Amino acid sequence: METIEFILYVADQARSAEFYEGLLKTSPSLNVPGMTEFNLSETVKLGLMPESGISNIICPAMPHPKTANGIPRCELYLKVKNPAEYIQRAIQLGGKNISGLQARDWGDTVGYLADLDGHIIAFAKTTINSKL
């Protein structure tokens, strides 16, 4: 694989782009009608696509994405050096705290939140003492 891109279907592209720009502290690498992209690393991107745009491709074979808005269907699990800062920033930008930052059984310290469309984001860092 050359590049991996995770695309979230969003109700309001501009609003979600502003949220992720503030959260990730980076400008989009692409921001055109129908797609906003953020480079998370050299080979990984996060895309934001309006629900109305993707519905033209996937409907009627699949339900319209807006019918599942706020229902967790996937999780972005992002390992960062300072998860508490990301979580606090997300909440200040309108994200919803789901589960506070704590040591988990698999060896990471992780906190969970929901973005403006209900997509789950986990900010994590590896801790030394794993219980596994």
NUZA-464520 format. One record per residue (C-alpha): residue in three letters; x, y, z. Coordinates in nm, 2 decimals. Layout:
+--------+--------+--------+--------+
! residu !   east !  north !     up !
+--------+--------+--------+--------+
!    ALA !      X !      Y !      Z !
...
+--------+--------+--------+--------+
END
This chain:
+--------+--------+--------+--------+
! residu !   east !  north !     up !
+--------+--------+--------+--------+
!    MET !   0.00 !   0.00 !   0.00 !
!    GLU !   0.12 !   0.34 !  -0.09 !
!    THR !  -0.12 !   0.55 !   0.12 !
!    ILE !  -0.40 !   0.47 !   0.36 !
!    GLU !  -0.69 !   0.71 !   0.39 !
!    PHE !  -0.98 !   0.69 !   0.64 !
!    ILE !  -1.28 !   0.88 !   0.53 !
!    LEU !  -1.55 !   0.99 !   0.77 !
!    TYR !  -1.89 !   1.08 !   0.64 !
!    VAL !  -2.00 !   1.42 !   0.79 !
!    ALA !  -2.32 !   1.62 !   0.80 !
!    ASP !  -2.14 !   1.96 !   0.75 !
!    GLN !  -1.80 !   1.94 !   0.58 !
!    ALA !  -1.69 !   2.30 !   0.67 !
!    ARG !  -1.79 !   2.26 !   1.04 !
!    SER !  -1.61 !   1.92 !   1.06 !
!    ALA !  -1.30 !   2.06 !   0.88 !
!    GLU !  -1.28 !   2.34 !   1.13 !
!    PHE !  -1.31 !   2.09 !   1.42 !
!    TYR !  -1.03 !   1.87 !   1.29 !
!    GLU !  -0.81 !   2.16 !   1.20 !
!    GLY !  -0.84 !   2.29 !   1.55 !
!    LEU !  -0.80 !   1.94 !   1.70 !
!    LEU !  -0.51 !   1.82 !   1.50 !
!    LYS !  -0.34 !   2.17 !   1.49 !
!    THR !  -0.28 !   2.13 !   1.12 !
!    SER !  -0.43 !   2.27 !   0.80 !
!    PRO !  -0.60 !   2.05 !   0.55 !
!    SER !  -0.38 !   1.93 !   0.26 !
!    LEU !  -0.70 !   1.94 !   0.05 !
!    ASN !  -1.02 !   2.13 !   0.10 !
!    VAL !  -1.25 !   2.14 !  -0.19 !
!    PRO !  -1.63 !   2.09 !  -0.22 !
!    GLY !  -1.69 !   1.72 !  -0.15 !
!    MET !  -1.36 !   1.64 !   0.03 !
!    THR !  -1.13 !   1.77 !   0.30 !
!    GLU !  -0.81 !   1.58 !   0.38 !
!    PHE !  -0.56 !   1.60 !   0.66 !
!    ASN !  -0.21 !   1.43 !   0.64 !
!    LEU !  -0.17 !   1.24 !   0.97 !
!    SER !   0.17 !   1.10 !   0.86 !
!    GLU !   0.36 !   1.05 !   0.54 !
!    THR !   0.13 !   0.77 !   0.43 !
!    VAL !  -0.19 !   0.81 !   0.63 !
!    LYS !  -0.47 !   1.06 !   0.56 !
!    LEU !  -0.80 !   1.15 !   0.73 !
!    GLY !  -1.07 !   1.25 !   0.49 !
!    LEU !  -1.40 !   1.42 !   0.55 !
!    MET !  -1.67 !   1.37 !   0.30 !
!    PRO !  -2.03 !   1.51 !   0.31 !
!    GLU !  -2.30 !   1.25 !   0.37 !
!    SER !  -2.49 !   1.40 !   0.07 !
!    GLY !  -2.19 !   1.34 !  -0.16 !
!    ILE !  -2.13 !   0.98 !  -0.07 !
!    SER !  -2.50 !   0.90 !  -0.08 !
!    ASN !  -2.49 !   0.95 !  -0.45 !
!    ILE !  -2.25 !   0.66 !  -0.47 !
!    ILE !  -2.37 !   0.41 !  -0.21 !
!    CYS !  -2.74 !   0.47 !  -0.21 !
!    PRO !  -2.98 !   0.29 !  -0.25 !
!    ALA !  -2.77 !  -0.02 !  -0.21 !
!    MET !  -2.68 !   0.10 !   0.14 !
!    PRO !  -2.87 !   0.32 !   0.39 !
!    HIS !  -2.81 !   0.69 !   0.37 !
!    PRO !  -2.53 !   0.78 !   0.61 !
!    LYS !  -2.74 !   1.04 !   0.79 !
!    THR !  -2.96 !   0.76 !   0.92 !
!    ALA !  -2.67 !   0.64 !   1.14 !
!    ASN !  -2.54 !   0.98 !   1.25 !
!    GLY !  -2.42 !   0.95 !   1.61 !
!    ILE !  -2.42 !   0.57 !   1.61 !
!    PRO !  -2.07 !   0.45 !   1.67 !
!    ARG !  -1.96 !   0.24 !   1.37 !
!    CYS !  -1.58 !   0.27 !   1.38 !
!    GLU !  -1.31 !   0.42 !   1.59 !
!    LEU !  -1.01 !   0.63 !   1.51 !
!    TYR !  -0.73 !   0.51 !   1.74 !
!    LEU !  -0.46 !   0.77 !   1.74 !
!    LYS !  -0.14 !   0.73 !   1.94 !
!    VAL !   0.01 !   1.06 !   2.04 !
!    LYS !   0.26 !   1.19 !   2.29 !
!    ASN !   0.01 !   1.40 !   2.49 !
!    PRO !  -0.34 !   1.24 !   2.47 !
!    ALA !  -0.48 !   1.47 !   2.75 !
!    GLU !  -0.41 !   1.78 !   2.54 !
!    TYR !  -0.59 !   1.63 !   2.24 !
!    ILE !  -0.89 !   1.53 !   2.45 !
!    GLN !  -0.92 !   1.87 !   2.61 !
!    ARG !  -0.89 !   2.04 !   2.28 !
!    ALA !  -1.16 !   1.82 !   2.13 !
!    ILE !  -1.40 !   1.90 !   2.41 !
!    GLN !  -1.33 !   2.27 !   2.38 !
!    LEU !  -1.41 !   2.24 !   2.00 !
!    GLY !  -1.75 !   2.08 !   2.07 !
!    GLY !  -1.65 !   1.71 !   2.10 !
!    LYS !  -1.82 !   1.49 !   2.36 !
!    ASN !  -1.62 !   1.31 !   2.63 !
!    ILE !  -1.70 !   0.94 !   2.63 !
!    SER !  -1.45 !   0.78 !   2.86 !
!    GLY !  -1.17 !   0.96 !   3.04 !
!    LEU !  -0.81 !   0.90 !   3.00 !
!    GLN !  -0.70 !   0.59 !   3.19 !
!    ALA !  -0.46 !   0.30 !   3.18 !
!    ARG !  -0.62 !   0.01 !   2.99 !
!    ASP !  -0.55 !  -0.36 !   3.01 !
!    TRP !  -0.38 !  -0.38 !   2.67 !
!    GLY !  -0.10 !  -0.15 !   2.78 !
!    ASP !  -0.21 !   0.19 !   2.66 !
!    THR !  -0.34 !   0.49 !   2.84 !
!    VAL !  -0.65 !   0.60 !   2.64 !
!    GLY !  -0.93 !   0.84 !   2.64 !
!    TYR !  -1.24 !   0.83 !   2.42 !
!    LEU !  -1.45 !   1.11 !   2.27 !
!    ALA !  -1.70 !   1.16 !   2.00 !
!    ASP !  -1.66 !   1.42 !   1.72 !
!    LEU !  -1.93 !   1.65 !   1.60 !
!    ASP !  -2.09 !   1.36 !   1.40 !
!    GLY !  -2.06 !   1.10 !   1.67 !
!    HIS !  -1.75 !   0.93 !   1.53 !
!    ILE !  -1.54 !   0.78 !   1.81 !
!    ILE !  -1.18 !   0.90 !   1.85 !
!    ALA !  -0.94 !   0.75 !   2.09 !
!    PHE !  -0.62 !   0.93 !   2.19 !
!    ALA !  -0.37 !   0.70 !   2.34 !
!    LYS !  -0.01 !   0.66 !   2.44 !
!    THR !   0.17 !   0.34 !   2.52 !
!    THR !   0.24 !   0.28 !   2.89 !
!    ILE !   0.51 !   0.06 !   3.03 !
!    ASN !   0.31 !  -0.17 !   3.25 !
!    SER !   0.08 !  -0.39 !   3.04 !
!    LYS !  -0.15 !  -0.63 !   3.21 !
!    LEU !  -0.16 !  -0.86 !   2.91 !
+--------+--------+--------+--------+
END
